[in-house]
Amino acid sequence: MAVLGGSGAFGFGIAIRLAQAGVPIVIGSRERSRAEQTAKHARELIPDGTFTGHENTTAVHDVQSIILSVPFRNHSETLTNLKSALHAGQLLIDT
């Protein structure tokens, strides 16, 4: 599962709770370095969790489900940037 906006407070909370339940998490962010730092922090909090960090368009490549947890003012830009990266059959959950 990918959590876009996972470096923000709301997305991070969702990501660590899903990881506690055993769900592998891909943290997505506009900046890859920020996503990687967030994934590292999440691994420190949930050592048994599986976290990776990627830029948003890369984060959605190999997942079936995506949680969009970006501020509403960023929805249009984020979804426009994801248009070519999303594929049929993926589930996009907008928080």
C-alpha positions in Angstrom: 0.0 0.0 0.0 1.2 3.5 -0.8 0.5 6.5 1.4 0.9 9.7 -0.6 1.5 12.6 1.8 3.0 10.0 4.2 5.5 12.5 5.4 2.7 14.7 6.8 1.2 14.1 10.3 -2.0 12.6 9.1 -0.5 10.3 6.4 2.3 9.2 8.8 -0.2 8.2 11.4 -2.1 6.1 8.9 1.1 4.5 7.6 2.4 3.4 11.0 -1.0 2.0 12.0 -1.3 0.0 8.9 2.3 -1.2 9.3 1.5 -2.3 12.9 -1.2 -4.5 11.3 1.4 -6.1 9.0 0.8 -4.1 5.8 4.0 -3.2 3.8 4.0 0.6 3.3 5.4 2.8 0.6 5.7 6.4 1.8 5.1 8.8 -1.1 6.1 12.5 -1.1 6.8 15.2 -3.6 10.5 14.9 -2.6 12.1 11.5 -2.5 14.6 12.5 0.2 11.7 13.5 2.5 9.9 10.2 1.8 13.1 8.2 2.6 13.7 10.1 5.9 10.0 9.5 6.8 10.4 5.8 6.1 13.5 5.6 8.2 11.7 7.3 11.1 8.8 4.9 10.7 11.2 1.9 10.9 12.6 3.3 14.1 9.0 3.5 15.6 7.8 0.2 14.2 10.9 -2.1 13.8 8.8 -5.0 12.5 7.1 -2.8 9.9 8.1 -2.7 6.2 8.6 0.9 5.0 10.2 2.4 1.8 10.2 6.0 0.7 9.7 7.2 -2.9 8.6 10.2 -4.9 4.9 10.0 -5.5 4.8 8.8 -9.1 7.3 6.0 -8.3 5.5 5.1 -5.0 2.3 4.1 -6.9 3.9 1.8 -9.5 3.7 -1.6 -7.9 0.9 -1.2 -5.4 -2.8 -2.1 -5.6 -4.0 0.5 -3.1 -3.1 4.1 -2.6 -4.1 6.4 0.2 -4.1 10.1 -0.7 -3.5 12.1 2.4 -2.4 15.5 1.0 -4.0 18.8 1.9 -7.0 19.6 -0.3 -5.2 22.6 -1.8 -2.7 20.1 -3.2 -5.2 17.6 -4.7 -5.4 18.9 -8.2 -1.6 19.2 -8.6 -0.9 15.8 -7.0 -3.5 13.9 -9.1 -2.5 15.7 -12.3 1.1 14.5 -11.6 -0.1 11.0 -10.9 -2.3 10.7 -14.0 0.3 8.8 -16.1 1.6 6.7 -13.2 -1.7 5.2 -12.1 -3.1 2.1 -13.8 -6.4 0.3 -14.2 -7.4 -1.7 -11.2 -5.7 0.4 -8.5 -7.8 1.6 -5.6 -7.3 5.3 -4.7 -8.6 6.2 -1.3 -8.9 10.0 -0.7 -8.8 10.9 3.0 
